[in-house]
């Protein structure tokens, strides 16, 4: 049996159904959702409910407050979660799902705008609705033409289409998206600053300390670096790289002053710099460790390249 061929056929069937979808109701659906003062509430049973949960999540994360409610739970008290300021998107391919149909009179009694996502424009659900988003398909990808496949894909895509239309209407930006996803890579890139990741405790030595004692302090600090400070300003920095170069010199002596081998006036980085910009700077300069300073140039912490990478900064 050629499973690659079967898989390809499934994808082609579903793609074709998407391409010929009827989007005539989308403008009114966008108008209803956009003008909703409360939340856009999604409801549906079975696979429609699963798709509805994803649509609600997509809307919520793209600027349209939304949540999913199961029709059965709605019949047993959760209808109280729906207010006159809300709108409802009800999903049922047949438009006749018993649990869903039972809550429609109550929704309309509150004069809540209703968007129907159904494949049957003459169904009970469609008759209750203020607008219908048509999810009719001519062919399911299932070989028996029974299991929801093309229809659920179209339902999901129609929900995405609605969400994207609303994003366009709201002029929803990358910054807006990131604010709803602070833990995601975009959120980290746009909001996490150096001060959020820097280490506030770091090894510091006096400028007269011997190389031997500086190495001991460096080892205790577990950062591979040690700072020489003066009046809260960084004067020099001794790195493990500096140490390796020192060991290669002919006059290497552990009793010598460590500052002789340190990097004088090292580069620093501002605490309010975006962590993503700091990562780019450190990679460009091939620097693994930087003192972090405030607006006055006082050292307030240190940042290691590993800190940024471990935090998922890209």
ChimeraX commands (.cxc) that place a marker at each C-alpha (Angstrom):
marker #1 position 0.00,0.00,0.00 radius 0.5
marker #1 position 1.42,3.38,-1.03 radius 0.5
marker #1 position 0.97,5.52,2.08 radius 0.5
marker #1 position 2.85,8.46,0.60 radius 0.5
marker #1 position 0.30,8.58,-2.19 radius 0.5
marker #1 position -2.59,8.31,0.27 radius 0.5
marker #1 position -1.17,11.12,2.43 radius 0.5
marker #1 position -0.70,13.30,-0.62 radius 0.5
marker #1 position -4.30,12.71,-1.68 radius 0.5
marker #1 position -5.55,13.67,1.78 radius 0.5
marker #1 position -3.63,16.93,1.67 radius 0.5
marker #1 position -4.84,17.70,-1.85 radius 0.5
marker #1 position -8.48,17.03,-0.94 radius 0.5
marker #1 position -8.33,19.28,2.11 radius 0.5
marker #1 position -6.38,21.98,0.26 radius 0.5
marker #1 position -8.96,22.04,-2.52 radius 0.5
marker #1 position -11.79,22.44,-0.01 radius 0.5
marker #1 position -9.97,25.37,1.58 radius 0.5
marker #1 position -9.39,27.08,-1.74 radius 0.5
marker #1 position -13.05,27.00,-2.76 radius 0.5
marker #1 position -14.44,28.01,0.65 radius 0.5
marker #1 position -17.31,30.52,0.81 radius 0.5
marker #1 position -16.19,33.60,2.77 radius 0.5
marker #1 position -19.24,35.75,2.00 radius 0.5
marker #1 position -20.10,36.09,5.69 radius 0.5
marker #1 position -16.69,37.17,6.90 radius 0.5
marker #1 position -17.25,40.94,6.74 radius 0.5
marker #1 position -20.27,40.88,9.03 radius 0.5
marker #1 position -18.57,38.37,11.34 radius 0.5
marker #1 position -15.59,40.72,11.64 radius 0.5
marker #1 position -17.91,43.64,12.36 radius 0.5
marker #1 position -19.68,41.71,15.15 radius 0.5
marker #1 position -16.48,40.46,16.76 radius 0.5
marker #1 position -14.73,43.84,16.46 radius 0.5
marker #1 position -17.62,45.72,18.07 radius 0.5
marker #1 position -17.97,43.24,20.91 radius 0.5
marker #1 position -17.40,45.14,24.14 radius 0.5
marker #1 position -17.05,41.98,26.19 radius 0.5
marker #1 position -15.69,38.67,24.99 radius 0.5
marker #1 position -16.17,36.53,21.90 radius 0.5
marker #1 position -17.36,33.22,23.28 radius 0.5
marker #1 position -16.89,30.03,21.26 radius 0.5
marker #1 position -19.07,26.97,21.72 radius 0.5
marker #1 position -19.34,23.58,20.04 radius 0.5
marker #1 position -19.61,19.84,20.67 radius 0.5
marker #1 position -17.17,17.02,19.93 radius 0.5
marker #1 position -14.58,17.76,17.25 radius 0.5
marker #1 position -16.22,21.14,16.65 radius 0.5
marker #1 position -15.61,21.88,20.31 radius 0.5
marker #1 position -11.95,20.92,20.03 radius 0.5
marker #1 position -11.55,23.20,17.02 radius 0.5
marker #1 position -13.50,25.90,18.87 radius 0.5
marker #1 position -11.06,25.79,21.78 radius 0.5
marker #1 position -8.19,26.44,19.40 radius 0.5
marker #1 position -10.05,29.31,17.69 radius 0.5
marker #1 position -10.75,30.89,21.08 radius 0.5
marker #1 position -7.06,30.62,21.97 radius 0.5
marker #1 position -6.02,32.19,18.66 radius 0.5
marker #1 position -8.46,35.07,19.05 radius 0.5
marker #1 position -7.38,35.72,22.63 radius 0.5
marker #1 position -3.70,35.79,21.72 radius 0.5
marker #1 position -4.24,38.17,18.81 radius 0.5
marker #1 position -6.16,40.94,20.55 radius 0.5
marker #1 position -9.75,39.65,20.70 radius 0.5
marker #1 position -10.69,38.57,24.26 radius 0.5
marker #1 position -12.23,35.12,23.91 radius 0.5
marker #1 position -12.88,31.84,25.69 radius 0.5
marker #1 position -14.53,28.48,25.00 radius 0.5
marker #1 position -17.64,27.18,26.72 radius 0.5
marker #1 position -19.13,23.69,26.28 radius 0.5
marker #1 position -22.87,23.70,25.46 radius 0.5
marker #1 position -23.65,21.04,28.07 radius 0.5
marker #1 position -21.89,23.04,30.78 radius 0.5
marker #1 position -23.74,26.12,29.55 radius 0.5
marker #1 position -27.07,24.36,30.11 radius 0.5
marker #1 position -26.06,23.63,33.68 radius 0.5
marker #1 position -25.09,27.10,34.81 radius 0.5
marker #1 position -22.30,28.36,32.59 radius 0.5
marker #1 position -24.75,30.43,30.54 radius 0.5
marker #1 position -24.23,32.96,33.31 radius 0.5
marker #1 position -20.77,33.52,31.85 radius 0.5
marker #1 position -22.36,35.10,28.76 radius 0.5
marker #1 position -23.39,38.74,29.07 radius 0.5
marker #1 position -25.10,41.24,26.78 radius 0.5
marker #1 position -21.71,42.75,25.99 radius 0.5
marker #1 position -20.48,39.46,24.52 radius 0.5
marker #1 position -20.92,37.74,21.17 radius 0.5
marker #1 position -21.04,34.02,20.45 radius 0.5
marker #1 position -19.54,31.88,17.72 radius 0.5
marker #1 position -21.38,28.55,17.62 radius 0.5
marker #1 position -19.81,25.70,15.65 radius 0.5
marker #1 position -21.68,22.69,14.25 radius 0.5
marker #1 position -21.17,21.28,10.78 radius 0.5
marker #1 position -24.68,19.85,10.65 radius 0.5
marker #1 position -26.12,22.83,12.48 radius 0.5
marker #1 position -28.29,20.42,14.43 radius 0.5
marker #1 position -26.11,19.31,17.36 radius 0.5
marker #1 position -28.65,18.73,20.11 radius 0.5
marker #1 position -26.70,20.20,23.01 radius 0.5
marker #1 position -25.83,23.28,21.00 radius 0.5
marker #1 position -29.35,23.88,19.68 radius 0.5
marker #1 position -30.75,23.80,23.22 radius 0.5
marker #1 position -28.76,26.87,24.31 radius 0.5
marker #1 position -29.50,29.00,21.24 radius 0.5
marker #1 position -32.90,30.34,22.43 radius 0.5
marker #1 position -31.30,31.44,25.69 radius 0.5
marker #1 position -28.47,33.20,23.85 radius 0.5
marker #1 position -30.90,35.05,21.61 radius 0.5
marker #1 position -33.11,35.88,24.60 radius 0.5
marker #1 position -30.22,37.99,25.89 radius 0.5
marker #1 position -29.91,39.58,22.43 radius 0.5
marker #1 position -26.33,38.37,22.16 radius 0.5
marker #1 position -25.01,38.53,18.55 radius 0.5
marker #1 position -24.55,35.02,17.15 radius 0.5
marker #1 position -22.07,33.95,14.49 radius 0.5
marker #1 position -22.71,30.45,13.15 radius 0.5
marker #1 position -20.00,28.25,11.67 radius 0.5
marker #1 position -21.91,25.52,9.89 radius 0.5
marker #1 position -21.88,23.56,6.66 radius 0.5
marker #1 position -25.68,23.63,6.36 radius 0.5
marker #1 position -27.08,27.06,5.55 radius 0.5
marker #1 position -30.66,25.89,6.13 radius 0.5
marker #1 position -29.95,24.34,9.52 radius 0.5
marker #1 position -31.46,25.35,12.86 radius 0.5
marker #1 position -28.18,26.96,13.89 radius 0.5
marker #1 position -28.03,29.02,10.70 radius 0.5
marker #1 position -31.61,30.26,11.25 radius 0.5
marker #1 position -30.76,31.54,14.72 radius 0.5
marker #1 position -27.57,33.25,13.57 radius 0.5
marker #1 position -26.97,36.89,12.69 radius 0.5
marker #1 position -24.39,35.73,10.16 radius 0.5
marker #1 position -23.19,32.38,8.85 radius 0.5
marker #1 position -19.59,31.46,8.14 radius 0.5
marker #1 position -20.06,28.66,5.66 radius 0.5
marker #1 position -17.82,25.64,6.38 radius 0.5
marker #1 position -19.47,23.34,3.81 radius 0.5
marker #1 position -17.19,20.88,2.04 radius 0.5
marker #1 position -17.98,18.67,-0.93 radius 0.5
marker #1 position -15.68,15.90,0.18 radius 0.5
marker #1 position -14.14,14.72,3.41 radius 0.5
marker #1 position -10.61,13.34,3.15 radius 0.5
marker #1 position -11.86,10.21,4.93 radius 0.5
marker #1 position -12.19,7.36,2.34 radius 0.5
marker #1 position -15.69,6.69,3.69 radius 0.5
marker #1 position -16.53,10.41,3.38 radius 0.5
marker #1 position -17.75,10.24,6.97 radius 0.5
marker #1 position -15.06,11.23,9.50 radius 0.5
marker #1 position -14.68,15.03,9.89 radius 0.5
marker #1 position -11.41,15.80,8.13 radius 0.5
marker #1 position -11.77,18.39,5.39 radius 0.5
marker #1 position -14.60,20.03,7.33 radius 0.5
marker #1 position -12.64,20.38,10.57 radius 0.5
marker #1 position -9.65,21.71,8.65 radius 0.5
marker #1 position -11.87,24.31,6.98 radius 0.5
marker #1 position -13.43,25.23,10.33 radius 0.5
marker #1 position -10.01,25.80,11.84 radius 0.5
marker #1 position -8.88,27.81,8.81 radius 0.5
marker #1 position -12.05,29.91,8.89 radius 0.5
marker #1 position -11.33,30.71,12.51 radius 0.5
marker #1 position -7.81,31.72,11.54 radius 0.5
marker #1 position -9.19,33.89,8.75 radius 0.5
marker #1 position -11.47,35.67,11.21 radius 0.5
marker #1 position -8.61,36.19,13.66 radius 0.5
marker #1 position -6.30,37.60,10.98 radius 0.5
marker #1 position -9.02,39.95,9.68 radius 0.5
marker #1 position -9.49,41.24,13.22 radius 0.5
marker #1 position -5.73,41.67,13.62 radius 0.5
marker #1 position -5.67,43.78,10.46 radius 0.5
marker #1 position -8.64,45.84,11.61 radius 0.5
marker #1 position -7.04,46.47,15.01 radius 0.5
marker #1 position -3.60,47.21,13.49 radius 0.5
marker #1 position -2.27,44.50,15.79 radius 0.5
marker #1 position 1.54,44.73,15.93 radius 0.5
marker #1 position 4.42,42.43,16.80 radius 0.5
marker #1 position 4.73,44.30,20.08 radius 0.5
marker #1 position 1.05,43.63,20.83 radius 0.5
marker #1 position 1.51,39.95,20.07 radius 0.5
marker #1 position 4.61,39.75,22.23 radius 0.5
marker #1 position 2.77,41.34,25.16 radius 0.5
marker #1 position 0.36,38.39,25.10 radius 0.5
marker #1 position 3.28,35.93,24.76 radius 0.5
marker #1 position 5.95,37.17,27.19 radius 0.5
marker #1 position 7.35,33.65,27.53 radius 0.5
marker #1 position 7.64,33.08,23.80 radius 0.5
marker #1 position 10.69,33.81,21.69 radius 0.5
marker #1 position 9.18,37.02,20.29 radius 0.5
marker #1 position 8.18,38.22,23.75 radius 0.5
marker #1 position 11.66,37.58,25.06 radius 0.5
marker #1 position 13.19,39.34,22.09 radius 0.5
marker #1 position 11.05,42.45,22.52 radius 0.5
marker #1 position 10.72,42.77,26.28 radius 0.5
marker #1 position 13.43,40.97,28.25 radius 0.5
marker #1 position 16.26,43.30,29.21 radius 0.5
marker #1 position 19.80,42.69,30.38 radius 0.5
marker #1 position 18.85,43.66,33.94 radius 0.5
marker #1 position 16.29,40.84,33.97 radius 0.5
marker #1 position 18.98,38.22,33.38 radius 0.5
marker #1 position 22.17,39.69,34.83 radius 0.5
marker #1 position 23.87,38.29,37.91 radius 0.5
marker #1 position 24.05,40.82,40.73 radius 0.5
marker #1 position 26.69,38.91,42.65 radius 0.5
marker #1 position 30.09,38.70,40.99 radius 0.5
marker #1 position 33.74,38.31,41.99 radius 0.5
marker #1 position 35.68,41.53,42.66 radius 0.5
marker #1 position 39.33,41.92,43.70 radius 0.5
marker #1 position 41.62,44.75,44.69 radius 0.5
marker #1 position 44.03,46.03,42.05 radius 0.5
marker #1 position 47.00,44.98,44.21 radius 0.5
marker #1 position 45.94,41.35,44.49 radius 0.5
marker #1 position 48.31,38.67,43.19 radius 0.5
marker #1 position 47.49,36.55,40.21 radius 0.5
marker #1 position 47.28,33.53,42.51 radius 0.5
marker #1 position 44.62,35.14,44.70 radius 0.5
marker #1 position 42.75,36.43,41.64 radius 0.5
marker #1 position 42.57,32.88,40.27 radius 0.5
marker #1 position 41.18,31.65,43.60 radius 0.5
marker #1 position 38.53,34.40,43.53 radius 0.5
marker #1 position 37.73,33.63,39.90 radius 0.5
marker #1 position 37.26,29.94,40.74 radius 0.5
marker #1 position 34.96,30.77,43.66 radius 0.5
marker #1 position 32.89,33.08,41.47 radius 0.5
marker #1 position 32.26,30.32,38.91 radius 0.5
marker #1 position 31.99,32.87,36.08 radius 0.5
marker #1 position 35.48,32.53,34.61 radius 0.5
marker #1 position 36.08,36.24,35.18 radius 0.5
marker #1 position 36.95,38.64,37.97 radius 0.5
marker #1 position 36.51,42.44,38.11 radius 0.5
marker #1 position 38.83,45.16,39.38 radius 0.5
marker #1 position 36.65,48.00,40.70 radius 0.5
marker #1 position 37.21,51.60,41.75 radius 0.5
marker #1 position 34.38,53.84,43.05 radius 0.5
marker #1 position 31.77,51.41,41.68 radius 0.5
marker #1 position 33.31,51.67,38.21 radius 0.5
marker #1 position 35.02,48.79,36.44 radius 0.5
marker #1 position 38.74,49.45,36.04 radius 0.5
marker #1 position 39.85,46.14,34.56 radius 0.5
marker #1 position 38.66,42.60,33.94 radius 0.5
marker #1 position 40.61,39.38,34.18 radius 0.5
marker #1 position 39.16,36.58,32.09 radius 0.5
marker #1 position 40.13,32.95,31.71 radius 0.5
marker #1 position 41.40,33.98,28.28 radius 0.5
marker #1 position 43.64,36.60,29.86 radius 0.5
marker #1 position 44.85,33.93,32.27 radius 0.5
marker #1 position 45.73,31.50,29.48 radius 0.5
marker #1 position 47.68,34.20,27.66 radius 0.5
marker #1 position 49.49,35.08,30.89 radius 0.5
marker #1 position 50.56,31.48,31.41 radius 0.5
marker #1 position 52.17,31.49,27.95 radius 0.5
marker #1 position 54.37,34.49,28.72 radius 0.5
marker #1 position 58.02,33.92,29.70 radius 0.5
marker #1 position 57.77,36.05,32.85 radius 0.5
marker #1 position 54.65,34.31,34.18 radius 0.5
marker #1 position 54.61,34.34,37.96 radius 0.5
marker #1 position 51.64,33.67,40.25 radius 0.5
marker #1 position 52.94,36.23,42.71 radius 0.5
marker #1 position 52.78,39.06,40.20 radius 0.5
marker #1 position 49.97,41.64,40.36 radius 0.5
marker #1 position 46.94,40.21,38.58 radius 0.5
marker #1 position 46.02,43.55,37.07 radius 0.5
marker #1 position 49.13,43.37,34.88 radius 0.5
marker #1 position 47.49,40.61,32.89 radius 0.5
marker #1 position 43.93,41.99,32.94 radius 0.5
marker #1 position 42.05,43.80,30.18 radius 0.5
marker #1 position 42.01,47.52,31.04 radius 0.5
marker #1 position 38.84,49.57,30.55 radius 0.5
marker #1 position 36.80,46.61,29.26 radius 0.5
marker #1 position 33.59,47.01,27.28 radius 0.5
marker #1 position 30.41,47.30,29.32 radius 0.5
marker #1 position 26.73,47.06,28.55 radius 0.5
marker #1 position 23.74,49.10,29.80 radius 0.5
marker #1 position 21.25,47.38,32.08 radius 0.5
marker #1 position 18.25,48.64,30.05 radius 0.5
marker #1 position 19.51,47.17,26.78 radius 0.5
marker #1 position 17.30,44.45,25.33 radius 0.5
marker #1 position 18.75,41.02,26.01 radius 0.5
marker #1 position 18.43,40.15,22.32 radius 0.5
marker #1 position 20.53,43.21,21.39 radius 0.5
marker #1 position 23.07,42.25,24.04 radius 0.5
marker #1 position 23.34,38.75,22.57 radius 0.5
marker #1 position 23.90,40.17,19.10 radius 0.5
marker #1 position 26.54,42.59,20.42 radius 0.5
marker #1 position 28.41,39.85,22.30 radius 0.5
marker #1 position 28.35,37.51,19.30 radius 0.5
marker #1 position 29.58,40.24,16.95 radius 0.5
marker #1 position 32.41,41.23,19.30 radius 0.5
marker #1 position 33.14,37.61,20.25 radius 0.5
marker #1 position 32.72,38.49,23.92 radius 0.5
marker #1 position 31.38,35.99,26.44 radius 0.5
marker #1 position 31.21,38.18,29.54 radius 0.5
marker #1 position 30.35,41.82,30.16 radius 0.5
marker #1 position 29.98,44.06,33.20 radius 0.5
marker #1 position 26.51,45.65,33.30 radius 0.5
marker #1 position 26.31,49.35,34.19 radius 0.5
marker #1 position 23.58,51.86,34.99 radius 0.5
marker #1 position 23.19,55.33,33.45 radius 0.5
marker #1 position 25.98,56.66,35.70 radius 0.5
marker #1 position 28.39,53.95,34.65 radius 0.5
marker #1 position 28.26,52.19,38.01 radius 0.5
marker #1 position 28.51,48.42,37.80 radius 0.5
marker #1 position 25.20,46.82,38.83 radius 0.5
marker #1 position 25.80,43.27,37.62 radius 0.5
marker #1 position 27.41,41.02,35.05 radius 0.5
marker #1 position 26.06,39.04,32.12 radius 0.5
marker #1 position 27.50,35.91,30.53 radius 0.5
marker #1 position 26.67,34.71,27.06 radius 0.5
marker #1 position 25.47,31.47,28.62 radius 0.5
marker #1 position 22.90,33.37,30.71 radius 0.5
marker #1 position 21.31,34.72,27.53 radius 0.5
marker #1 position 21.33,31.39,25.71 radius 0.5
marker #1 position 19.93,29.50,28.70 radius 0.5
marker #1 position 17.09,32.04,28.94 radius 0.5
marker #1 position 16.09,31.28,25.36 radius 0.5
marker #1 position 17.16,34.65,23.95 radius 0.5
marker #1 position 17.62,34.49,20.18 radius 0.5
marker link #1:1,2 radius 0.2
marker link #1:2,3 radius 0.2
marker link #1:3,4 radius 0.2
marker link #1:4,5 radius 0.2
marker link #1:5,6 radius 0.2
marker link #1:6,7 radius 0.2
marker link #1:7,8 radius 0.2
marker link #1:8,9 radius 0.2
marker link #1:9,10 radius 0.2
marker link #1:10,11 radius 0.2
marker link #1:11,12 radius 0.2
marker link #1:12,13 radius 0.2
marker link #1:13,14 radius 0.2
marker link #1:14,15 radius 0.2
marker link #1:15,16 radius 0.2
marker link #1:16,17 radius 0.2
marker link #1:17,18 radius 0.2
marker link #1:18,19 radius 0.2
marker link #1:19,20 radius 0.2
marker link #1:20,21 radius 0.2
marker link #1:21,22 radius 0.2
marker link #1:22,23 radius 0.2
marker link #1:23,24 radius 0.2
marker link #1:24,25 radius 0.2
marker link #1:25,26 radius 0.2
marker link #1:26,27 radius 0.2
marker link #1:27,28 radius 0.2
marker link #1:28,29 radius 0.2
marker link #1:29,30 radius 0.2
marker link #1:30,31 radius 0.2
marker link #1:31,32 radius 0.2
marker link #1:32,33 radius 0.2
marker link #1:33,34 radius 0.2
marker link #1:34,35 radius 0.2
marker link #1:35,36 radius 0.2
marker link #1:36,37 radius 0.2
marker link #1:37,38 radius 0.2
marker link #1:38,39 radius 0.2
marker link #1:39,40 radius 0.2
marker link #1:40,41 radius 0.2
marker link #1:41,42 radius 0.2
marker link #1:42,43 radius 0.2
marker link #1:43,44 radius 0.2
marker link #1:44,45 radius 0.2
marker link #1:45,46 radius 0.2
marker link #1:46,47 radius 0.2
marker link #1:47,48 radius 0.2
marker link #1:48,49 radius 0.2
marker link #1:49,50 radius 0.2
marker link #1:50,51 radius 0.2
marker link #1:51,52 radius 0.2
marker link #1:52,53 radius 0.2
marker link #1:53,54 radius 0.2
marker link #1:54,55 radius 0.2
marker link #1:55,56 radius 0.2
marker link #1:56,57 radius 0.2
marker link #1:57,58 radius 0.2
marker link #1:58,59 radius 0.2
marker link #1:59,60 radius 0.2
marker link #1:60,61 radius 0.2
marker link #1:61,62 radius 0.2
marker link #1:62,63 radius 0.2
marker link #1:63,64 radius 0.2
marker link #1:64,65 radius 0.2
marker link #1:65,66 radius 0.2
marker link #1:66,67 radius 0.2
marker link #1:67,68 radius 0.2
marker link #1:68,69 radius 0.2
marker link #1:69,70 radius 0.2
marker link #1:70,71 radius 0.2
marker link #1:71,72 radius 0.2
marker link #1:72,73 radius 0.2
marker link #1:73,74 radius 0.2
marker link #1:74,75 radius 0.2
marker link #1:75,76 radius 0.2
marker link #1:76,77 radius 0.2
marker link #1:77,78 radius 0.2
marker link #1:78,79 radius 0.2
marker link #1:79,80 radius 0.2
marker link #1:80,81 radius 0.2
marker link #1:81,82 radius 0.2
marker link #1:82,83 radius 0.2
marker link #1:83,84 radius 0.2
marker link #1:84,85 radius 0.2
marker link #1:85,86 radius 0.2
marker link #1:86,87 radius 0.2
marker link #1:87,88 radius 0.2
marker link #1:88,89 radius 0.2
marker link #1:89,90 radius 0.2
marker link #1:90,91 radius 0.2
marker link #1:91,92 radius 0.2
marker link #1:92,93 radius 0.2
marker link #1:93,94 radius 0.2
marker link #1:94,95 radius 0.2
marker link #1:95,96 radius 0.2
marker link #1:96,97 radius 0.2
marker link #1:97,98 radius 0.2
marker link #1:98,99 radius 0.2
marker link #1:99,100 radius 0.2
marker link #1:100,101 radius 0.2
marker link #1:101,102 radius 0.2
marker link #1:102,103 radius 0.2
marker link #1:103,104 radius 0.2
marker link #1:104,105 radius 0.2
marker link #1:105,106 radius 0.2
marker link #1:106,107 radius 0.2
marker link #1:107,108 radius 0.2
marker link #1:108,109 radius 0.2
marker link #1:109,110 radius 0.2
marker link #1:110,111 radius 0.2
marker link #1:111,112 radius 0.2
marker link #1:112,113 radius 0.2
marker link #1:113,114 radius 0.2
marker link #1:114,115 radius 0.2
marker link #1:115,116 radius 0.2
marker link #1:116,117 radius 0.2
marker link #1:117,118 radius 0.2
marker link #1:118,119 radius 0.2
marker link #1:119,120 radius 0.2
marker link #1:120,121 radius 0.2
marker link #1:121,122 radius 0.2
marker link #1:122,123 radius 0.2
marker link #1:123,124 radius 0.2
marker link #1:124,125 radius 0.2
marker link #1:125,126 radius 0.2
marker link #1:126,127 radius 0.2
marker link #1:127,128 radius 0.2
marker link #1:128,129 radius 0.2
marker link #1:129,130 radius 0.2
marker link #1:130,131 radius 0.2
marker link #1:131,132 radius 0.2
marker link #1:132,133 radius 0.2
marker link #1:133,134 radius 0.2
marker link #1:134,135 radius 0.2
marker link #1:135,136 radius 0.2
marker link #1:136,137 radius 0.2
marker link #1:137,138 radius 0.2
marker link #1:138,139 radius 0.2
marker link #1:139,140 radius 0.2
marker link #1:140,141 radius 0.2
marker link #1:141,142 radius 0.2
marker link #1:142,143 radius 0.2
marker link #1:143,144 radius 0.2
marker link #1:144,145 radius 0.2
marker link #1:145,146 radius 0.2
marker link #1:146,147 radius 0.2
marker link #1:147,148 radius 0.2
marker link #1:148,149 radius 0.2
marker link #1:149,150 radius 0.2
marker link #1:150,151 radius 0.2
marker link #1:151,152 radius 0.2
marker link #1:152,153 radius 0.2
marker link #1:153,154 radius 0.2
marker link #1:154,155 radius 0.2
marker link #1:155,156 radius 0.2
marker link #1:156,157 radius 0.2
marker link #1:157,158 radius 0.2
marker link #1:158,159 radius 0.2
marker link #1:159,160 radius 0.2
marker link #1:160,161 radius 0.2
marker link #1:161,162 radius 0.2
marker link #1:162,163 radius 0.2
marker link #1:163,164 radius 0.2
marker link #1:164,165 radius 0.2
marker link #1:165,166 radius 0.2
marker link #1:166,167 radius 0.2
marker link #1:167,168 radius 0.2
marker link #1:168,169 radius 0.2
marker link #1:169,170 radius 0.2
marker link #1:170,171 radius 0.2
marker link #1:171,172 radius 0.2
marker link #1:172,173 radius 0.2
marker link #1:173,174 radius 0.2
marker link #1:174,175 radius 0.2
marker link #1:175,176 radius 0.2
marker link #1:176,177 radius 0.2
marker link #1:177,178 radius 0.2
marker link #1:178,179 radius 0.2
marker link #1:179,180 radius 0.2
marker link #1:180,181 radius 0.2
marker link #1:181,182 radius 0.2
marker link #1:182,183 radius 0.2
marker link #1:183,184 radius 0.2
marker link #1:184,185 radius 0.2
marker link #1:185,186 radius 0.2
marker link #1:186,187 radius 0.2
marker link #1:187,188 radius 0.2
marker link #1:188,189 radius 0.2
marker link #1:189,190 radius 0.2
marker link #1:190,191 radius 0.2
marker link #1:191,192 radius 0.2
marker link #1:192,193 radius 0.2
marker link #1:193,194 radius 0.2
marker link #1:194,195 radius 0.2
marker link #1:195,196 radius 0.2
marker link #1:196,197 radius 0.2
marker link #1:197,198 radius 0.2
marker link #1:198,199 radius 0.2
marker link #1:199,200 radius 0.2
marker link #1:200,201 radius 0.2
marker link #1:201,202 radius 0.2
marker link #1:202,203 radius 0.2
marker link #1:203,204 radius 0.2
marker link #1:204,205 radius 0.2
marker link #1:205,206 radius 0.2
marker link #1:206,207 radius 0.2
marker link #1:207,208 radius 0.2
marker link #1:208,209 radius 0.2
marker link #1:209,210 radius 0.2
marker link #1:210,211 radius 0.2
marker link #1:211,212 radius 0.2
marker link #1:212,213 radius 0.2
marker link #1:213,214 radius 0.2
marker link #1:214,215 radius 0.2
marker link #1:215,216 radius 0.2
marker link #1:216,217 radius 0.2
marker link #1:217,218 radius 0.2
marker link #1:218,219 radius 0.2
marker link #1:219,220 radius 0.2
marker link #1:220,221 radius 0.2
marker link #1:221,222 radius 0.2
marker link #1:222,223 radius 0.2
marker link #1:223,224 radius 0.2
marker link #1:224,225 radius 0.2
marker link #1:225,226 radius 0.2
marker link #1:226,227 radius 0.2
marker link #1:227,228 radius 0.2
marker link #1:228,229 radius 0.2
marker link #1:229,230 radius 0.2
marker link #1:230,231 radius 0.2
marker link #1:231,232 radius 0.2
marker link #1:232,233 radius 0.2
marker link #1:233,234 radius 0.2
marker link #1:234,235 radius 0.2
marker link #1:235,236 radius 0.2
marker link #1:236,237 radius 0.2
marker link #1:237,238 radius 0.2
marker link #1:238,239 radius 0.2
marker link #1:239,240 radius 0.2
marker link #1:240,241 radius 0.2
marker link #1:241,242 radius 0.2
marker link #1:242,243 radius 0.2
marker link #1:243,244 radius 0.2
marker link #1:244,245 radius 0.2
marker link #1:245,246 radius 0.2
marker link #1:246,247 radius 0.2
marker link #1:247,248 radius 0.2
marker link #1:248,249 radius 0.2
marker link #1:249,250 radius 0.2
marker link #1:250,251 radius 0.2
marker link #1:251,252 radius 0.2
marker link #1:252,253 radius 0.2
marker link #1:253,254 radius 0.2
marker link #1:254,255 radius 0.2
marker link #1:255,256 radius 0.2
marker link #1:256,257 radius 0.2
marker link #1:257,258 radius 0.2
marker link #1:258,259 radius 0.2
marker link #1:259,260 radius 0.2
marker link #1:260,261 radius 0.2
marker link #1:261,262 radius 0.2
marker link #1:262,263 radius 0.2
marker link #1:263,264 radius 0.2
marker link #1:264,265 radius 0.2
marker link #1:265,266 radius 0.2
marker link #1:266,267 radius 0.2
marker link #1:267,268 radius 0.2
marker link #1:268,269 radius 0.2
marker link #1:269,270 radius 0.2
marker link #1:270,271 radius 0.2
marker link #1:271,272 radius 0.2
marker link #1:272,273 radius 0.2
marker link #1:273,274 radius 0.2
marker link #1:274,275 radius 0.2
marker link #1:275,276 radius 0.2
marker link #1:276,277 radius 0.2
marker link #1:277,278 radius 0.2
marker link #1:278,279 radius 0.2
marker link #1:279,280 radius 0.2
marker link #1:280,281 radius 0.2
marker link #1:281,282 radius 0.2
marker link #1:282,283 radius 0.2
marker link #1:283,284 radius 0.2
marker link #1:284,285 radius 0.2
marker link #1:285,286 radius 0.2
marker link #1:286,287 radius 0.2
marker link #1:287,288 radius 0.2
marker link #1:288,289 radius 0.2
marker link #1:289,290 radius 0.2
marker link #1:290,291 radius 0.2
marker link #1:291,292 radius 0.2
marker link #1:292,293 radius 0.2
marker link #1:293,294 radius 0.2
marker link #1:294,295 radius 0.2
marker link #1:295,296 radius 0.2
marker link #1:296,297 radius 0.2
marker link #1:297,298 radius 0.2
marker link #1:298,299 radius 0.2
marker link #1:299,300 radius 0.2
marker link #1:300,301 radius 0.2
marker link #1:301,302 radius 0.2
marker link #1:302,303 radius 0.2
marker link #1:303,304 radius 0.2
marker link #1:304,305 radius 0.2
marker link #1:305,306 radius 0.2
marker link #1:306,307 radius 0.2
marker link #1:307,308 radius 0.2
marker link #1:308,309 radius 0.2
marker link #1:309,310 radius 0.2
marker link #1:310,311 radius 0.2
marker link #1:311,312 radius 0.2
marker link #1:312,313 radius 0.2
marker link #1:313,314 radius 0.2
view
